[in-house]
Amino acid sequence: MAFPKTFYRWRPHPWHGLEAHDGEDDVVNAYIEMTPFDAVKYEVDKTTGYLRVDRPQLTSSMTPTLYGFVPQTYCAARVQELSPTSKCGDGDPLDICVITERPINRGEVILRARVIGGMQMVDNGEADDKIIAVLDNDQFWKDAKDISDISHALVERMRHYFETYKLVPGQPSDVTIPEIYGREHALKVIAASMEDYIEEYG
């Protein structure tokens, strides 16, 4: 008896074992590490692919959207070139924030996300862009095609979260967000991160 083609004898690594997209440039796969209900920072373990507890959130704010990364992406030289105030890429997969109308209250899920923009974030000199997307089959957000199609208040909430989520009382912040950009630039960042991944991992 043979295993079906979809069977994995071992669990695929969410960073390396999943595809960045299924052929549509503006719709990417996203692996979700955190939800708006999490008061703890979770991160995929780069060795095992399982979700690891990184730390309790330092501030009282929680991520305003689903938060994770695009598989088979890597932030290195090409991503840094699109972030002129940074010195290098952060050496991680490309982060993504996914907006959805219905609450999803668990991490370690995979979803299809339609790209609408992003934040050019620089963390301690490293390019750490956050792609902004909407859940692809969410009818509530079906008309959102670019960053201008969502509430400015929601964008500012995301900006505030990332500017403060590592903040240590009494110490200056090392995080800046020089620019909020639209879909066209976001797709360039994704393409650059996919090329960086190929160069790093083949």
Order of alpha helices (4+ residues) and beta strands (2+ residues): beta-beta-beta-beta-alpha-beta-beta-beta-beta-beta-alpha-beta-alpha
